[in-house]
């Protein structure tokens, strides 16, 4: 039923611009202060357990999980809590943030200890304690993915090393520089879940990473390093699952519903690092690039580091940036200013000069069909646009607008520069409100 709506050959060829792929990550010095939000993941905010004046150390718990779909937060620097105050995040959400003034010593918390793992349940609990969320962008608490009651349901484990967005190379550096950590993480997952096969999906524009990982896993036929066409959005969850396992995740279903668990390469490497050291997630490997950046780099930055400090470490700007993004240019989020911090799910920060940040003028749709032909989910944006303009929520539901992964391939390929992704986001809200009203009517 769904196969015709998922075309492995669809998508767009975006300019790769992997300018920092050859640069091993460097660790920036601790900033003078950090701002650590309690919401850096999908789900309930974490609950602060520190107050102004408290002394904290690196890895110390400062906010505990707020529910099952939530993640704890730990201090990324040692120093003194200055205040706990609400901030507005780049997505418009308001949440408490913990401000810490660094003492520059980066003292590790004395209570750090390695967890003992003998089962998948132990692993899920440890990952929850680590504060690790999906580090490839979405920020879904990883412990929830691993809270699997029936291990026999896990047929395939898919590891996402596609990194299909332009500019971003932080996953590439994980695969090249921390391949042994990644290997141990893969083998641990195999031991605990016993899947039929593990697939590491990597776009073919990363030949060094493919070669290195194939060499590492050469003696294990159940662990397959699969080179994939460099076609955006190859790293989209449903796209990658289909292009590695052939399984299709239906609308409204999760990967586990089709026997698959999927995880980003950097997420898995960080899990293994926590299991071996006991240090929770307190820093992020990020790519810093864009036409306005003086010295593009891959860096390790403490979570909560303001972007002003990040760009200063990279030499500042060669010209005033017109737009700054969390993430890549296809699915990234624009930030309001340089005071916003590095988050758990930040994999890149990009700064673009004015000539690269101009928004093309929108013109009327010419019915060329490019958006339909290049959509990996085989959606029909013109039909969705008609239903949206008519406020026809039922029509939007029938057009399967909720299948849209908001990858931006349609907007990228549109010669009329239509705001297709933004329209789909608003359309989903209409559908959600209509569905809630339907449920209320039945009740």
C-alpha positions as CSV (number, residue, x, y, z in Angstrom):
1,X,0.0,0.0,0.0
2,X,2.7,2.4,1.0
3,X,5.5,1.3,-1.4
4,X,4.4,3.6,-4.2
5,X,4.8,6.5,-1.8
6,X,8.4,5.8,-1.0
7,X,10.8,6.0,-4.0
8,X,14.4,5.2,-3.2
9,X,15.5,7.1,-6.3
10,X,13.7,10.3,-5.4
11,X,15.2,13.3,-3.7
12,X,17.5,16.0,-5.0
13,X,21.2,16.4,-5.7
14,X,22.3,19.2,-3.3
15,X,25.8,20.7,-3.4
16,X,27.8,18.8,-0.8
17,X,30.2,21.5,0.3
18,X,31.8,19.2,2.9
19,X,34.6,21.7,3.4
20,X,35.6,20.4,6.8
21,X,35.5,16.7,6.1
22,X,39.3,16.5,6.3
23,X,39.6,18.4,9.6
24,X,39.8,16.3,12.8
25,X,37.8,17.9,15.6
26,X,39.6,20.1,18.1
27,X,38.4,20.8,21.6
28,X,37.7,24.5,22.4
29,X,38.7,25.8,25.8
30,X,35.9,26.2,28.4
31,X,33.9,29.4,27.8
32,X,33.5,31.9,30.6
33,X,29.9,30.8,31.2
34,X,27.3,28.5,29.7
35,X,23.5,28.5,29.3
36,X,22.0,25.0,29.5
37,X,18.3,24.7,28.6
38,X,16.3,22.0,30.3
39,X,14.6,21.3,26.9
40,X,17.1,19.9,24.3
41,X,15.0,17.0,23.2
42,X,11.5,15.9,22.1
43,X,9.3,15.4,25.1
44,X,8.9,16.8,28.6
45,X,11.4,19.3,29.9
46,X,13.9,18.2,32.5
47,X,13.3,19.6,36.1
48,X,16.1,21.8,37.5
49,X,17.5,20.5,40.8
50,X,20.1,23.3,41.4
51,X,19.8,26.9,42.4
52,X,21.8,30.1,42.3
53,X,25.0,29.8,44.3
54,X,25.4,26.0,44.0
55,X,28.8,24.7,43.0
56,X,28.8,22.2,40.2
57,X,31.3,19.9,38.4
58,X,31.4,18.5,34.9
59,X,29.0,15.6,34.6
60,X,26.9,16.5,37.7
61,X,23.1,16.1,37.3
62,X,21.5,19.6,37.3
63,X,18.1,18.7,35.9
64,X,16.3,15.4,36.2
65,X,14.0,13.7,33.7
66,X,10.5,15.1,33.5
67,X,8.8,11.9,32.3
68,X,9.3,8.8,30.3
69,X,9.9,10.8,27.1
70,X,12.5,13.1,28.6
71,X,16.2,13.3,29.3
72,X,18.2,14.5,32.3
73,X,20.7,17.4,31.9
74,X,24.2,17.6,33.3
75,X,26.7,20.4,34.0
76,X,29.1,20.8,31.0
77,X,31.6,23.0,33.0
78,X,32.7,23.2,36.6
79,X,31.8,26.4,38.4
80,X,28.9,28.2,40.1
81,X,25.2,28.3,39.2
82,X,24.4,32.0,38.7
83,X,20.6,31.7,38.0
84,X,17.9,29.5,36.7
85,X,15.8,31.5,34.3
86,X,13.4,31.0,31.4
87,X,14.7,31.6,27.9
88,X,13.1,31.4,24.5
89,X,14.6,28.8,22.3
90,X,15.0,29.2,18.5
91,X,11.8,27.2,17.9
92,X,9.8,29.7,20.0
93,X,9.5,27.4,22.9
94,X,10.0,28.8,26.4
95,X,11.9,26.7,29.0
96,X,14.0,27.1,32.1
97,X,17.8,27.4,31.5
98,X,20.6,26.9,34.0
99,X,23.3,29.6,33.8
100,X,26.7,28.4,35.1
101,X,29.8,30.6,35.5
102,X,32.8,28.5,34.7
103,X,35.9,28.3,37.0
104,X,38.0,27.2,34.0
105,X,39.1,24.0,35.7
106,X,36.6,21.6,34.1
107,X,36.7,19.4,37.3
108,X,34.8,16.1,36.8
109,X,32.1,15.3,39.2
110,X,33.2,12.9,42.0
111,X,30.1,10.8,41.6
112,X,30.9,9.7,38.0
113,X,30.8,5.9,37.7
114,X,30.6,3.4,34.9
115,X,27.3,1.5,34.7
116,X,27.1,-2.2,34.6
117,X,25.4,-3.7,31.5
118,X,24.2,-7.2,31.2
119,X,20.9,-6.8,29.3
120,X,19.1,-4.4,27.0
121,X,17.1,-3.1,29.9
122,X,20.3,-2.2,31.7
123,X,21.4,-0.4,28.5
124,X,18.2,1.5,28.2
125,X,18.4,2.6,31.9
126,X,22.1,3.6,31.5
127,X,21.3,5.6,28.3
128,X,18.5,7.4,30.2
129,X,20.9,8.3,33.0
130,X,23.5,9.6,30.4
131,X,21.1,12.2,29.1
132,X,21.8,11.1,25.5
133,X,19.3,12.0,22.9
134,X,19.3,11.6,19.1
135,X,22.4,13.5,18.1
136,X,21.7,13.6,14.4
137,X,19.2,16.4,14.7
138,X,15.7,15.3,16.0
139,X,16.7,15.0,19.6
140,X,14.4,12.1,20.5
141,X,15.4,10.5,23.9
142,X,17.5,7.5,22.9
143,X,16.5,5.5,26.0
144,X,12.9,5.4,24.7
145,X,14.1,3.7,21.5
146,X,15.9,1.1,23.6
147,X,13.0,0.4,26.0
148,X,12.0,-2.7,24.0
149,X,9.9,-5.2,25.9
150,X,10.1,-8.0,23.2
151,X,13.7,-8.2,21.8
152,X,12.5,-10.8,19.2
153,X,10.8,-7.8,17.4
154,X,14.2,-6.4,16.5
155,X,15.1,-7.8,13.2
156,X,17.4,-5.1,11.9
157,X,19.5,-2.4,13.5
158,X,20.2,0.5,11.2
159,X,23.0,3.0,11.9
160,X,22.7,6.3,10.2
161,X,25.9,7.6,8.8
162,X,24.4,9.2,5.7
163,X,25.0,12.8,6.7
164,X,23.3,14.1,3.6
165,X,23.0,17.8,4.5
166,X,25.4,20.2,2.9
167,X,28.4,21.4,5.0
168,X,27.9,19.1,8.0
169,X,30.8,16.7,8.6
170,X,30.6,16.0,12.3
171,X,29.3,12.4,11.8
172,X,32.0,11.9,9.2
173,X,34.7,12.7,11.8
174,X,33.0,10.4,14.3
175,X,33.3,7.6,11.8
176,X,36.9,8.3,11.0
177,X,38.3,9.4,14.3
178,X,36.2,7.3,16.7
179,X,35.7,4.2,14.6
180,X,36.9,1.9,17.4
181,X,34.4,3.4,19.8
182,X,31.7,3.0,17.2
183,X,32.8,-0.6,16.6
184,X,32.5,-1.5,20.2
185,X,29.1,0.2,20.3
186,X,27.9,-1.8,17.3
187,X,29.1,-5.1,18.7
188,X,27.5,-4.4,22.1
189,X,24.1,-3.7,20.3
190,X,24.5,-6.9,18.4
191,X,25.2,-8.8,21.6
192,X,22.2,-7.4,23.4
193,X,19.5,-7.3,20.6
194,X,20.7,-10.2,18.3
195,X,19.3,-8.7,15.1
196,X,19.4,-10.6,11.8
197,X,21.6,-7.9,10.5
198,X,23.1,-4.5,11.2
199,X,23.3,-1.9,8.4
200,X,25.6,1.1,8.5
201,X,24.2,3.4,5.8
202,X,26.7,5.9,4.5
203,X,26.5,8.1,1.4
204,X,29.2,7.2,-1.2
205,X,30.6,10.8,-1.0
206,X,32.4,9.6,2.2
207,X,34.7,6.9,0.7
208,X,37.2,7.1,3.5
209,X,34.5,6.3,6.2
210,X,33.1,3.5,4.1
211,X,36.5,2.0,3.5
212,X,37.5,2.2,7.2
213,X,34.3,0.7,8.5
214,X,34.2,-2.1,5.9
215,X,37.7,-3.0,7.0
216,X,36.7,-3.1,10.7
217,X,33.7,-5.3,10.1
218,X,35.1,-7.4,7.3
219,X,34.9,-10.6,9.2
220,X,31.3,-10.3,10.3
221,X,28.7,-10.9,7.5
222,X,25.8,-9.8,9.7
223,X,27.3,-6.2,9.9
224,X,26.9,-4.6,6.5
225,X,28.5,-1.2,5.6
226,X,26.2,-0.1,2.8
227,X,27.3,2.7,0.5
228,X,24.3,4.7,-0.6
229,X,23.8,7.2,-3.5
230,X,24.5,10.8,-2.4
231,X,20.9,11.8,-2.8
232,X,19.2,14.1,-0.3
233,X,17.4,13.2,2.0
234,X,19.2,9.9,2.2
235,X,19.5,10.3,6.0
236,X,15.8,10.6,6.5
237,X,14.6,7.9,8.9
238,X,12.1,6.3,6.6
239,X,14.2,6.7,3.5
240,X,17.3,5.1,5.1
241,X,15.3,2.2,6.5
242,X,13.9,1.5,3.1
243,X,17.2,1.8,1.3
244,X,19.0,-0.5,3.7
245,X,16.4,-3.1,4.8
246,X,13.6,-2.7,2.2
247,X,11.2,-2.2,5.0
248,X,8.5,0.6,4.8
249,X,7.5,2.4,7.9
250,X,3.7,3.3,7.4
251,X,2.2,6.6,8.3
252,X,1.8,6.9,12.1
253,X,4.0,3.9,12.8
254,X,7.5,3.6,14.4
255,X,10.5,1.8,13.0
256,X,10.1,-0.9,15.6
257,X,6.6,-1.7,14.2
258,X,8.5,-3.0,11.1
259,X,11.2,-4.7,13.1
260,X,13.8,-1.9,12.9
261,X,15.7,0.1,15.4
262,X,17.6,3.1,13.9
263,X,20.3,5.2,15.5
264,X,22.8,7.9,14.4
265,X,26.5,7.0,14.4
266,X,27.4,9.8,16.8
267,X,24.7,8.8,19.1
268,X,25.9,5.2,19.3
269,X,29.5,6.3,19.7
270,X,28.5,8.6,22.6
271,X,26.6,5.8,24.3
272,X,29.6,3.6,24.2
273,X,31.8,6.4,25.5
274,X,29.4,6.8,28.5
275,X,29.4,3.1,29.2
276,X,33.2,3.0,29.2
277,X,33.8,6.2,31.2
278,X,30.6,7.0,33.1
279,X,30.8,10.6,31.8
280,X,27.3,11.7,30.6
281,X,26.6,13.8,27.6
282,X,28.3,17.2,28.3
283,X,29.8,18.2,25.0
284,X,29.0,18.0,21.3
285,X,31.1,17.5,18.2
286,X,29.8,20.1,15.8
287,X,30.8,21.5,12.4
288,X,31.2,25.3,12.2
289,X,31.1,26.5,8.6
290,X,29.4,28.8,6.1
291,X,30.5,31.7,3.9
292,X,30.7,34.2,6.7
293,X,33.0,32.0,8.9
294,X,36.7,32.9,8.9
295,X,38.1,29.5,10.0
296,X,35.6,26.6,9.4
297,X,36.3,23.7,11.8
298,X,35.0,20.7,13.5
299,X,35.0,21.3,17.2
300,X,34.1,19.8,20.6
301,X,32.1,22.4,22.5
302,X,30.6,22.2,26.0
303,X,26.8,22.0,25.8
304,X,25.4,25.4,26.6
305,X,28.3,27.3,25.0
306,X,26.9,30.5,23.4
307,X,27.4,30.6,19.6
308,X,29.3,33.9,20.0
309,X,32.0,31.9,21.8
310,X,31.9,29.1,19.2
311,X,32.5,31.5,16.3
312,X,35.1,33.4,18.2
313,X,37.1,30.2,18.6
314,X,36.8,29.8,14.8
315,X,38.4,33.2,14.2
316,X,35.2,35.2,14.1
317,X,33.6,36.4,10.9
318,X,35.2,37.5,7.6
319,X,32.0,39.5,7.0
320,X,28.8,40.2,8.9
321,X,26.5,37.1,8.8
322,X,23.1,37.6,7.5
323,X,21.7,34.2,8.6
324,X,22.9,31.8,11.3
325,X,21.6,28.2,11.5
326,X,21.5,25.3,13.9
327,X,22.1,22.4,11.5
328,X,22.2,22.3,7.7
329,X,20.8,24.6,5.1
330,X,18.0,22.2,4.2
331,X,16.4,21.4,7.5
332,X,18.3,23.7,9.8
333,X,16.7,26.3,12.1
334,X,17.6,30.0,12.0
335,X,18.7,31.5,15.3
336,X,17.8,35.0,16.5
337,X,21.2,36.0,17.7
338,X,24.6,34.8,18.9
339,X,23.5,34.4,22.5
340,X,21.8,31.1,21.9
341,X,23.7,28.0,23.1
342,X,25.0,24.8,21.6
343,X,22.3,22.1,22.3
344,X,22.5,18.3,22.7
345,X,21.2,17.8,19.2
346,X,23.3,20.5,17.6
347,X,25.4,18.9,14.9
348,X,26.5,22.1,13.1
349,X,26.2,25.9,13.3
350,X,26.5,27.7,10.0
351,X,26.8,31.4,9.3
352,X,26.1,32.8,5.9
353,X,27.0,36.1,4.3
354,X,24.2,38.3,2.8
355,X,24.6,37.0,-0.8
356,X,24.1,33.4,0.4
357,X,21.2,34.2,2.7
358,X,18.9,36.0,0.3
359,X,15.4,34.5,0.0
360,X,14.4,34.2,-3.7
361,X,11.2,36.0,-4.6
362,X,8.2,33.7,-4.7
363,X,6.3,33.5,-8.0
364,X,3.1,31.5,-8.8
365,X,3.2,27.7,-9.2
366,X,3.7,26.7,-12.8
367,X,2.6,23.1,-12.3
368,X,5.9,21.7,-13.5
369,X,5.6,18.7,-11.2
370,X,9.2,18.9,-9.9
371,X,8.1,18.8,-6.3
372,X,6.0,15.6,-7.0
373,X,8.8,13.9,-8.9
374,X,11.5,14.6,-6.3
375,X,9.5,13.9,-3.1
376,X,10.9,10.7,-1.5
377,X,7.4,10.2,0.1
378,X,5.7,10.7,-3.3
379,X,3.4,13.5,-1.9
380,X,1.6,15.9,-4.1
381,X,2.4,19.4,-2.9
382,X,0.1,21.2,-5.4
383,X,-2.8,19.2,-4.2
384,X,-1.8,19.8,-0.6
385,X,-1.6,23.5,-1.4
386,X,-5.1,23.6,-2.8
387,X,-6.5,21.8,0.3
388,X,-4.6,24.0,2.6
389,X,-5.8,27.2,0.9
390,X,-9.4,25.9,1.2
391,X,-8.8,25.0,4.9
392,X,-9.8,21.5,4.0
393,X,-8.3,19.5,6.8
394,X,-9.9,16.2,5.7
395,X,-8.5,16.7,2.2
396,X,-5.0,17.3,3.7
397,X,-5.3,14.1,5.7
398,X,-6.3,12.2,2.5
399,X,-3.2,13.7,0.8
400,X,-1.1,12.2,3.6
401,X,0.5,15.5,4.5
402,X,1.6,13.9,7.8
403,X,4.0,11.7,5.9
404,X,6.0,14.9,5.0
405,X,9.4,14.7,6.7
406,X,9.9,18.4,6.0
407,X,13.2,17.7,4.3
408,X,12.9,20.6,1.9
409,X,13.6,18.7,-1.3
410,X,10.4,20.2,-2.8
411,X,11.3,23.8,-1.9
412,X,14.9,23.3,-3.1
413,X,13.8,22.0,-6.6
414,X,10.8,24.5,-7.0
415,X,11.5,27.0,-9.8
416,X,8.8,29.3,-8.4
417,X,10.5,29.3,-5.0
418,X,7.2,28.4,-3.3
419,X,7.3,28.1,0.6
420,X,6.2,24.4,0.4
421,X,7.8,23.1,3.6
422,X,6.3,26.0,5.7
423,X,2.9,25.3,4.1
424,X,3.1,21.6,5.0
425,X,4.0,22.5,8.6
426,X,0.9,24.7,8.9
427,X,-1.2,22.0,7.1
428,X,-0.2,19.5,9.7
429,X,-1.5,21.8,12.4
430,X,-4.9,21.9,10.6
431,X,-5.0,18.1,10.4
432,X,-4.0,17.7,14.1
433,X,-6.8,20.2,15.2
434,X,-9.3,18.4,12.9
435,X,-8.4,15.0,14.3
436,X,-8.7,16.3,17.9
437,X,-12.1,17.7,17.0
438,X,-13.1,14.3,15.5
439,X,-12.1,12.5,18.7
440,X,-13.9,15.0,20.8
441,X,-17.1,14.6,18.7
442,X,-17.0,10.8,19.2
443,X,-16.5,11.2,22.9
